[in-house]
Amino acid sequence: MISNHLNLVEQLRPKSNELTAQVEQYLAAGGKIEEAAPYNYKPKRSATATRCRQHRSHLFGAGLKRLPRQQMH
């Protein structure tokens, strides 16, 4: 699996070098690159995740009341 990733990295290296050269050219011409402040993005649950959660709760009896815990004297 690592060799597959390494092959992909090697395949994309020319594009990476081209992008690096373009960024350097932009910065040399007085361009600026700023990092935006993060915003609290939370992706929505996928429909599949919701269905799985509902299915599991049905299988394991979610919603059933627990019996009271017996106290030891």
SEKOLNU-454394 format. One record per residue: residue number from 1; x, y, z of N, C-alpha, C in turn. Coordinates in pm, 1 decimal. Example, Ala and Ser with C-alpha at 12.3 -4.5 7.8 and 13.67 -1.06 7.14 Angstrom:
REM residues 2
- 1 | 1319.0 | -569.0 | 780.0 | 1230.0 | -450.0 | 780.0 | 1320.0 | -330.0 | 780.0
- 2 | 1285.0 | -225.0 | 708.0 | 1367.0 | -106.0 | 714.0 | 1290.0 | 3.0 | 787.0
This chain:
REM residues 73
- 1 | 81.9 | -118.8 | 0.0 | 0.0 | 0.0 | 0.0 | 86.3 | 125.1 | 0.0
- 2 | 194.9 | 123.5 | 74.4 | 282.7 | 239.5 | 77.9 | 343.3 | 262.9 | -59.8
- 3 | 378.9 | 155.5 | -130.0 | 437.6 | 172.7 | -262.5 | 337.3 | 235.0 | -358.9
- 4 | 207.1 | 204.8 | -342.7 | 105.8 | 268.9 | -426.3 | 104.7 | 419.4 | -402.5
- 5 | 114.7 | 459.0 | -277.2 | 114.4 | 600.6 | -243.7 | 241.8 | 667.0 | -295.0
- 6 | 352.7 | 598.4 | -283.4 | 478.9 | 652.9 | -331.1 | 474.1 | 672.9 | -482.0
- 7 | 415.1 | 577.2 | -554.3 | 401.7 | 592.0 | -698.9 | 317.2 | 714.1 | -733.1
- 8 | 210.6 | 736.1 | -658.8 | 123.8 | 850.3 | -683.5 | 198.3 | 980.8 | -656.8
- 9 | 275.9 | 984.0 | -550.1 | 355.2 | 1102.9 | -518.0 | 452.3 | 1131.6 | -632.4
- 10 | 518.3 | 1028.4 | -679.8 | 614.2 | 1046.5 | -789.1 | 544.5 | 1092.2 | -917.0
- 11 | 424.4 | 1042.1 | -943.0 | 350.3 | 1083.5 | -1062.2 | 312.0 | 1231.2 | -1054.3
- 12 | 278.2 | 1278.1 | -935.4 | 232.1 | 1415.3 | -918.7 | 344.9 | 1516.1 | -896.7
- 13 | 467.5 | 1469.2 | -883.7 | 580.4 | 1558.6 | -856.4 | 596.6 | 1668.5 | -961.4
- 14 | 585.9 | 1641.3 | -1091.9 | 600.0 | 1750.1 | -1189.9 | 495.9 | 1860.8 | -1171.0
- 15 | 371.3 | 1824.2 | -1142.8 | 267.4 | 1924.9 | -1117.9 | 298.1 | 2004.3 | -991.1
- 16 | 349.7 | 1935.3 | -889.6 | 385.4 | 2002.1 | -765.0 | 496.9 | 2103.5 | -789.1
- 17 | 596.7 | 2064.8 | -865.8 | 707.2 | 2156.4 | -896.8 | 656.7 | 2276.4 | -976.7
- 18 | 563.9 | 2252.7 | -1069.3 | 507.1 | 2361.0 | -1149.3 | 430.4 | 2459.0 | -1060.5
- 19 | 350.8 | 2406.4 | -969.2 | 275.3 | 2491.5 | -876.8 | 369.1 | 2571.1 | -786.9
- 20 | 475.9 | 2508.4 | -739.7 | 573.9 | 2576.7 | -655.9 | 635.6 | 2693.9 | -731.2
- 21 | 669.8 | 2672.3 | -857.4 | 728.5 | 2778.7 | -938.5 | 629.5 | 2893.9 | -958.5
- 22 | 502.8 | 2860.9 | -978.0 | 401.3 | 2964.8 | -996.0 | 382.0 | 3046.4 | -868.7
- 23 | 383.2 | 2980.3 | -754.1 | 368.2 | 3050.9 | -626.1 | 488.1 | 3141.6 | -603.2
- 24 | 607.7 | 3092.8 | -631.2 | 728.3 | 3174.9 | -614.1 | 723.8 | 3297.2 | -705.3
- 25 | 675.6 | 3279.1 | -827.4 | 663.5 | 3389.9 | -922.0 | 562.3 | 3493.1 | -870.2
- 26 | 451.6 | 3444.7 | -817.1 | 349.1 | 3533.1 | -761.6 | 404.3 | 3614.2 | -644.5
- 27 | 476.7 | 3546.9 | -555.4 | 532.4 | 3615.5 | -439.3 | 640.8 | 3714.2 | -481.0
- 28 | 720.9 | 3679.4 | -582.4 | 826.2 | 3768.3 | -631.0 | 767.7 | 3894.8 | -693.4
- 29 | 646.8 | 3883.9 | -747.0 | 582.0 | 3999.7 | -809.5 | 509.3 | 4085.6 | -705.5
- 30 | 524.7 | 4053.4 | -577.8 | 463.4 | 4133.4 | -471.9 | 332.8 | 4076.9 | -418.7
- 31 | 296.0 | 3958.9 | -462.6 | 173.4 | 3897.0 | -413.6 | 187.2 | 3852.1 | -268.5
- 32 | 75.9 | 3843.2 | -202.6 | 75.5 | 3798.6 | -62.5 | -20.0 | 3681.6 | -47.8
- 33 | 16.5 | 3588.8 | 37.4 | -69.1 | 3475.1 | 70.2 | -96.4 | 3482.6 | 219.5
- 34 | -222.9 | 3492.0 | 254.1 | -261.6 | 3500.5 | 394.6 | -339.3 | 3376.2 | 433.5
- 35 | -328.2 | 3341.6 | 558.9 | -402.3 | 3227.5 | 610.3 | -528.6 | 3279.2 | 678.3
- 36 | -641.1 | 3228.8 | 636.2 | -768.4 | 3272.4 | 692.8 | -787.6 | 3210.4 | 831.3
- 37 | -859.9 | 3281.5 | 913.4 | -892.7 | 3229.2 | 1045.5 | -989.0 | 3111.5 | 1029.3
- 38 | -971.1 | 3008.1 | 1108.2 | -1061.0 | 2893.5 | 1094.7 | -1202.3 | 2930.4 | 1139.1
- 39 | -1297.3 | 2869.4 | 1077.7 | -1435.0 | 2885.4 | 1120.0 | -1483.7 | 2748.4 | 1163.1
- 40 | -1575.3 | 2744.0 | 1252.7 | -1617.9 | 2618.8 | 1315.7 | -1711.5 | 2539.7 | 1225.5
- 41 | -1655.0 | 2486.8 | 1120.0 | -1732.5 | 2406.0 | 1026.4 | -1749.8 | 2265.3 | 1082.6
- 42 | -1872.8 | 2220.3 | 1088.4 | -1901.1 | 2084.0 | 1131.1 | -1985.3 | 2019.7 | 1021.6
- 43 | -1931.8 | 1919.2 | 954.9 | -2008.3 | 1857.8 | 846.7 | -2134.7 | 1791.0 | 898.9
- 44 | -2236.8 | 1790.6 | 814.6 | -2361.1 | 1725.4 | 852.8 | -2340.3 | 1574.9 | 852.2
- 45 | -2417.8 | 1506.4 | 934.3 | -2413.8 | 1360.6 | 932.8 | -2467.7 | 1311.8 | 800.0
- 46 | -2402.8 | 1211.7 | 747.0 | -2453.5 | 1154.7 | 622.5 | -2577.4 | 1070.7 | 652.8
- 47 | -2658.3 | 1051.2 | 552.9 | -2780.1 | 970.8 | 569.8 | -2744.0 | 828.5 | 609.7
- 48 | -2632.8 | 778.7 | 556.5 | -2589.7 | 642.0 | 588.2 | -2556.1 | 630.5 | 736.3
- 49 | -2484.7 | 726.5 | 789.7 | -2447.7 | 722.2 | 931.4 | -2572.4 | 726.8 | 1019.1
- 50 | -2669.2 | 808.0 | 979.5 | -2792.5 | 817.4 | 1056.2 | -2868.4 | 685.7 | 1053.3
- 51 | -2877.8 | 625.0 | 934.9 | -2948.2 | 496.5 | 924.0 | -2878.0 | 389.0 | 1005.8
- 52 | -2744.1 | 387.9 | 1003.8 | -2670.0 | 287.5 | 1080.9 | -2696.1 | 305.3 | 1229.8
- 53 | -2696.3 | 430.4 | 1274.5 | -2719.6 | 456.5 | 1416.2 | -2859.3 | 411.0 | 1456.1
- 54 | -2957.8 | 438.5 | 1372.2 | -3094.0 | 397.3 | 1402.7 | -3105.3 | 245.8 | 1404.5
- 55 | -3038.3 | 180.0 | 1311.3 | -3044.2 | 34.7 | 1303.8 | -2980.9 | -27.4 | 1428.2
- 56 | -2864.9 | 24.3 | 1467.7 | -2797.1 | -29.3 | 1586.8 | -2882.8 | -10.2 | 1710.5
- 57 | -2946.0 | 105.5 | 1722.0 | -3025.2 | 129.4 | 1842.8 | -3142.5 | 31.9 | 1848.5
- 58 | -3196.5 | -2.8 | 1734.2 | -3305.4 | -100.0 | 1729.9 | -3254.4 | -238.4 | 1772.4
- 59 | -3135.4 | -274.5 | 1725.2 | -3080.9 | -406.3 | 1757.5 | -3047.5 | -421.0 | 1905.0
- 60 | -2996.7 | -315.5 | 1964.6 | -2949.7 | -325.8 | 2102.2 | -3047.8 | -271.2 | 2204.4
- 61 | -3170.3 | -249.5 | 2164.3 | -3275.6 | -214.9 | 2259.0 | -3266.3 | -76.4 | 2317.8
- 62 | -3221.7 | 19.4 | 2238.9 | -3218.8 | 156.5 | 2290.3 | -3361.5 | 198.5 | 2321.7
- 63 | -3378.8 | 269.8 | 2425.5 | -3511.8 | 315.0 | 2463.2 | -3573.3 | 228.3 | 2572.3
- 64 | -3513.2 | 114.9 | 2600.3 | -3564.0 | 31.7 | 2708.8 | -3520.1 | 91.9 | 2841.1
- 65 | -3604.4 | 84.5 | 2938.6 | -3569.7 | 140.2 | 3068.0 | -3479.9 | 42.6 | 3142.4
- 66 | -3382.5 | 100.4 | 3210.5 | -3294.9 | 18.3 | 3292.2 | -3362.8 | -17.3 | 3422.0
- 67 | -3332.5 | -134.5 | 3468.4 | -3382.0 | -172.7 | 3599.6 | -3300.9 | -97.2 | 3703.9
- 68 | -3364.1 | -62.1 | 3815.5 | -3289.3 | 10.7 | 3917.2 | -3176.3 | -76.6 | 3973.0
- 69 | -3067.6 | -14.2 | 4005.9 | -2951.9 | -83.4 | 4059.3 | -2979.0 | -123.1 | 4204.2
- 70 | -2948.5 | -246.1 | 4235.2 | -2971.6 | -291.9 | 4372.7 | -2861.9 | -236.9 | 4462.0
- 71 | -2903.9 | -185.3 | 4574.3 | -2807.0 | -128.9 | 4666.7 | -2759.3 | -239.2 | 4760.3
- 72 | -2630.0 | -236.1 | 4785.0 | -2572.4 | -335.8 | 4875.5 | -2572.4 | -278.0 | 5017.1
- 73 | -2618.8 | -356.5 | 5111.4 | -2623.8 | -310.7 | 5250.3 | -2515.2 | -375.4 | 5329.9
